[in-house]
Amino acid sequence: MSSNTSGMVDLEGGVTAAKGYSAAGIHAGIKKSSKDLAIVVSNPPAAVAGVFTTNRVQGATVKLCRERLRGGKASAIVINSGCANACTGARGIADAGRMAAVTASALKTAESTVFVCSTGTIGIFLPMDVIEKGIAKAAGLVSAQGGDDASEAIMTTDTGPKRAAVEFTAGGVKSRLGGMAKGAGMIEPKMATMLSFITTDAAVDGASLQNALARVVNRTFNRISVDGDQSCNDTVLLLANGAAAGAVLGEKHPDWPVFEAALENVAMRLAHKIVIDGEGATKFVTVQIRGAASDSDAEKAARAIANSLLVKTSWFGQDPNWGRVIDAAGYSGAIFDPDRVDISYDELAAVRGGMAAPGMTKGALAEVLKRKRFTVDVNLNAGAAETRLFTCDCSHEYVSINSEYTT
Amino acid sequence: MSSNTSGMVDLEGGVTAAKGYSAAGIHAGIKKSSKDLAIVVSNPPAAVAGVFTTNRVQGATVKLCRERLRGGKASAIVINSGCANACTGARGIADAGRMAAVTASALKTAESTVFVCSTGTIGIFLPMDVIEKGIAKAAGLVSAQGGDDASEAIMTTDTGPKRAAVEFTAGGVKSRLGGMAKGAGMIEPKMATMLSFITTDAAVDGASLQNALARVVNRTFNRISVDGDQSCNDTVLLLANGAAAGAVLGEKHPDWPVFEAALENVAMRLAHKIVIDGEGATKFVTVQIRGAASDSDAEKAARAIANSLLVKTSWFGQDPNWGRVIDAAGYSGAIFDPDRVDISYDELAAVRGGMAAPGMTKGALAEVLKRKRFTVDVNLNAGAAETRLFTCDCSHEYVSINSEYTT
């Protein structure tokens, strides 16, 4: 537990950190041996917000979630890993609906308030017999202690579960907000993210909840990149069930900034955990662009650098190869004068005025690259816009994982 | 030697295949042991055309070549590998000028007709003492047999030299056109390409020469991608010295199509050689998009697929992972209905109507992926536009090369 500036307290928990949530995560048999099916329950049913992939190819469950979001209420989420139920046509849609129906029946709740998410291989059908039995089993196991199991059951190539939670005071009561995420590969959420589920016992009106989620996702999950590939199943769901019995929060409530800060806290910690656990990643790198002529230019330069294979492999090699960084900025489409560019690695100047910084040695810079975390700061000196992206290196392990694993 | 449909004959030679060209390639000492300095001479001086990188960051030699191109004549090209002379400021510009001056002096030709190209590490200065001595030595060795040595001297991480030549009849005489290229990494020439030098003894007017080069580069070098990184030194120079003593060719001459076909023949062979020798590449893959709603959509889908790390690593793993292919098309920005997409690997249907093709097994598809060369054909069924890109897989070797080598 640690306390931060706004009086919030970071917690270790996940989706069951807040009151009124229970969960379970089990091995149903979709994958060979590890957990592959999770259920998260909110009692009472929660206000729900969602942000989804902008990929034109969308999994069946994304279509179902988008539709159910209109109802505004969630009593449960059922999630499987091992099969994405994407590119599965009408049968995929029917299977997603069936997952919701079976879950609703087992939990004795309204089917229209059950959300469904799938992650794993694209283009194969769900093994529905295994899934239906798994749902029945998991529904019998949900508990307020089940958040950890649930966070394990949604993993694919993740090397570990990703959870974060926070406690804050708003609407006259102490509330909690916690979440879990899965990441690893196919990560460049442009308008959405990988699977993430966040729950809070604060009471929040639906419109404010959706607005807050959209804003926070843009500042957190949308600022990370592992490999530049955007999944067709990216989904973030945020549930607020009011079980803390506080006043209903909305964007005009004086405590609103506290709530949104709590949401950003958890979303950012989960986003960072996705990068740290990026497939084969050995480095957590912050790409910071300053002095861009426009927000769009800052974004272009940051994405080009963060997604450059040459840049990412040089980080893996612990090589302060700033030539590849400035080269990527150069083809990004951002407008700037190469002769005015400054680049630093953490506290060390590598480039000044588009050339090697006077007096700086490759050996000194290489010391920074040996760190587990460092920042590459690129000042284009072309304006006042800036941005940051969180990314990782590209290692042998990434190639191994993705040449051997079928998405 | 092989004869093709238009009566052209493919030859094995390179930049000295055509009359009036001589060359040399030597070890000057920029690199530890391999050849690193080449000179190509045209006698008589040739009409010259050039296409350059569109990267905002441009090497000193690119700036010099752009300027000299206005003069329209080339008597020699001096090229070094091992140092890109990029991000080197005013000193870099002066060094490039000095390379041209020393070459002109050694060859007793006009400095304004000497072109300079550099490739290698970004951000370091040229070792001018070593280079000046190397130029003097190479100038004394130029010969009509020197094309092979020159093609070796321009390599960086290339595993072998890339040459191609052709013989054709135009303007009443037999002419030849030959070239060399270097490639390997930092390859996604968007409006230009890596270093390539093409020479012909045909006589061609300057404007037609430039137009032909621009068109042909768009159909050849601009259709390849190794890693999506665009170099800041990309250059193609085309010299036509008229030494075959034929009529002057221009876009309105009846033999013009023969000349442009000869140029495309050599440029395409060189471009394919760059892909085959892509850093760590084990597969040559043609990404073919059909049925796109627009040329721009076809291009977006092809680039997204060819540059997807997940797609490229699955090719390395010989895994017919079409889910990653359709996913990349989905986030490319191209507009299409995912439920109408068809995907084939060579002669085998993998996807029909956005789902796994009926009756097709993963095992059967995997047999195609074992081939050294295959085509991934994606029909978006959204219109009539189509395009092709030539690319390679991403292997452990790519990561090794680029985490250990400083560009």
Interface residues (C-beta under 8 A of the other chain):
Chain A: T54 N55 R56 V57 Q58 A84 A86 C87 T88 G89 T121 I122 G123 I124 G185 M186 K190 D227 G228 D229 Q230 S231 C232 N307 S308 L309 L310 T313 S314 F316 G317 D319 N321 W322 G323 R324 I326 D327 A328 A329 G330 Y331 A334 I335 F336 P338 D339 V351 G353 G354 M355 A356 C394 S395 H396 Y398 V399 S400 N402 S403 E404 T406 T407
Chain B: T54 N55 R56 V57 Q58 A84 A86 C87 T88 G89 T121 I122 G123 I124 G185 M186 K190 D227 G228 D229 Q230 S231 C232 N307 S308 L309 L310 T313 S314 F316 G317 D319 N321 W322 G323 R324 I326 D327 A328 A329 G330 Y331 A334 I335 F336 P338 D339 V351 G353 G354 M355 A356 C394 S395 H396 Y398 V399 S400 N402 S403 E404 T406 T407
